[in-house]
Amino acid sequence: MLPTAHLEFTWAALNWLQRKAGLFDEADYRGVALASMAPDLLDKPLAMTVYRHTDAALFWGHNLWLHGLLWLGGWLWTRGRGRTFRRTAPYLLAFSGHLVADRMWGFRESLLYPFGAGYWHPWRHVGGPAAMLDAYRDVIRKTPLLIIFESVGLLLLGWFIRDRKLTRRGRLARLLRTGRVSDEESP
């Protein structure tokens, strides 16, 4: 999945959970967006620097062990501070939801590294910005399903904007400034 769709699917899911289940009302949409893209924000720079010659692009950010450690750390952190885990959960769900959105069960080498195959999932050389763009172009050409995911993501973003009335004066600016959406009218 491309970075934009991670954000679109995650914001739509958070909006739905807030509207239908009454969950995560205090979640900051900016933080949730960052968490949803964090695996790529970690791994893509690694692909262009530390792991430049591996011909791979899915590293620690797409690794099940790192996700498990962060969930454990989030639980311990909230427990040690007398907070509820519910305040941390939307960010962890967004972070680990990235694995589902990227269909990581098909990339077990990276998902289970180092206990799987013992190497990162091979892809192609992505050791620089131009190579990374070429790789994304190639993926889009070879995986038409991504176009469907991206289109659905745009529809979900449109629903989110419409549902939260973000076209009304000041509402989008407030979301970007505070990370919160509100059903109250702007002054």
C-alpha positions in Angstrom: 0.0 0.0 0.0 1.2 3.5 -0.7 1.7 6.0 2.1 -1.4 8.1 1.3 -3.7 5.1 1.6 -2.2 4.2 5.1 -3.3 7.6 6.3 -6.7 7.5 4.6 -7.7 4.0 5.8 -6.5 4.8 9.3 -8.3 8.1 9.6 -11.5 6.5 8.3 -11.2 3.6 10.8 -10.5 5.9 13.7 -13.5 8.1 12.7 -15.7 5.0 12.5 -14.5 3.7 15.9 -15.3 7.1 17.4 -18.7 7.5 15.8 -20.0 3.9 16.1 -18.2 2.4 19.1 -17.5 5.6 21.1 -13.8 4.6 21.3 -10.7 6.7 21.3 -12.3 10.1 21.5 -9.1 11.6 22.8 -6.9 10.3 19.9 -4.9 12.9 18.0 -5.5 12.4 14.3 -2.0 13.8 13.6 -0.3 11.3 15.9 -2.4 8.4 14.5 -1.4 9.5 10.9 2.2 9.5 11.9 1.9 6.1 13.6 0.2 4.6 10.5 3.1 5.6 8.3 5.9 5.0 10.9 7.0 1.6 9.6 7.7 3.2 6.2 9.2 6.3 7.8 11.7 3.9 9.5 12.3 1.5 6.8 12.6 3.6 3.6 15.5 5.7 5.0 17.1 2.4 6.2 16.8 1.1 2.6 18.7 4.1 1.4 21.4 4.1 4.1 22.2 1.3 6.4 20.7 -1.5 4.3 21.5 0.2 1.0 22.9 -3.0 -0.6 20.3 -5.5 0.5 17.9 -5.1 -2.4 15.1 -4.9 0.1 12.8 -2.3 1.6 11.0 -4.0 4.4 13.0 -4.0 7.6 12.4 -3.4 11.3 9.3 -1.2 10.8 7.6 -4.2 9.1 8.9 -6.7 11.7 6.5 -8.6 14.0 9.0 -8.6 16.8 9.4 -4.8 16.9 5.6 -4.4 16.9 5.2 -6.9 19.7 7.9 -5.1 21.7 6.1 -1.7 21.2 2.8 -3.2 22.3 4.4 -4.6 25.4 6.2 -1.3 26.0 2.9 0.7 25.5 1.1 -1.6 28.0 3.9 -1.3 30.5 4.2 2.5 30.1 0.5 3.1 30.6 0.4 0.7 33.5 3.4 2.3 35.2 1.8 5.7 35.0 -1.6 4.7 36.2 -3.2 5.5 32.8 -5.5 3.4 30.8 -4.2 1.4 27.8 -7.1 2.8 25.8 -5.2 6.1 25.4 -2.2 4.4 23.8 -4.2 1.8 21.8 -5.2 4.0 18.8 -1.5 4.7 18.0 -0.4 1.1 18.4 -3.4 -0.1 16.3 -2.4 2.4 13.6 1.2 1.4 13.7 0.5 -2.3 13.5 -2.4 -1.8 11.1 0.3 -0.9 8.7 1.4 -4.6 8.6 -2.1 -5.7 7.7 -2.5 -3.0 5.0 0.9 -4.0 3.5 -0.3 -7.7 3.5 2.9 -8.6 5.4 1.9 -12.3 5.7 3.2 -12.5 2.1 6.6 -11.1 3.1 7.4 -13.5 6.0 11.2 -13.1 5.6 10.9 -9.5 6.9 7.9 -10.1 9.1 9.6 -12.8 11.1 13.3 -11.7 10.7 15.6 -13.1 12.0 13.7 -16.2 12.9 12.1 -16.8 9.5 14.4 -17.2 6.6 17.3 -15.2 8.2 17.3 -12.5 5.6 15.0 -9.5 4.7 12.4 -10.0 2.0 14.2 -9.5 -1.3 12.7 -7.0 -3.7 15.0 -4.9 -5.7 17.6 -2.2 -5.3 16.1 0.9 -3.6 19.3 2.4 -2.3 18.4 5.9 -3.4 15.4 8.2 -4.0 15.3 7.6 -7.8 15.5 3.8 -7.2 12.8 4.0 -4.6 10.5 5.9 -7.0 11.2 3.4 -9.8 10.4 0.5 -7.4 7.0 2.1 -6.5 6.2 2.7 -10.2 7.1 -1.0 -10.8 4.9 -2.2 -8.0 1.9 -0.1 -9.2 2.4 -1.5 -12.7 2.7 -5.1 -11.5 0.0 -5.0 -8.8 -3.2 -3.6 -10.1 -4.8 -4.3 -6.7 -2.9 -1.3 -5.3 -4.8 1.0 -7.6 -8.0 -0.4 -6.1 -6.7 0.1 -2.6 -5.6 3.7 -3.4 -9.0 4.4 -4.9 -10.9 3.0 -1.9 -8.5 5.1 0.3 -9.5 8.3 -1.6 -13.2 7.4 -1.1 -12.7 6.8 2.6 -10.9 10.2 2.9 -13.8 11.8 1.1 -16.2 10.1 3.5 -14.1 11.3 6.5 -14.1 14.9 5.2 -17.8 14.8 4.6 -18.7 13.1 7.8 -16.7 15.5 9.9 -17.7 18.5 7.8 -14.1 19.5 7.2 -15.0 21.8 4.3 -16.7 24.2 6.7 -14.8 27.2 7.7 -12.0 26.6 10.2 -12.7 22.9 10.8 -9.9 21.5 8.7 -7.5 24.1 10.2 -8.6 23.1 13.7 -8.0 19.4 12.8 -4.5 20.2 11.6 -3.7 22.5 14.5 -5.1 20.4 17.3 -5.3 16.9 15.9 -9.0 16.7 17.0 -12.3 16.7 15.2 -15.4 18.2 16.7 -19.1 18.1 16.1 -19.4 21.6 17.3 -19.7 24.4 14.8 -16.8 26.7 14.2 -17.2 30.2 15.7 
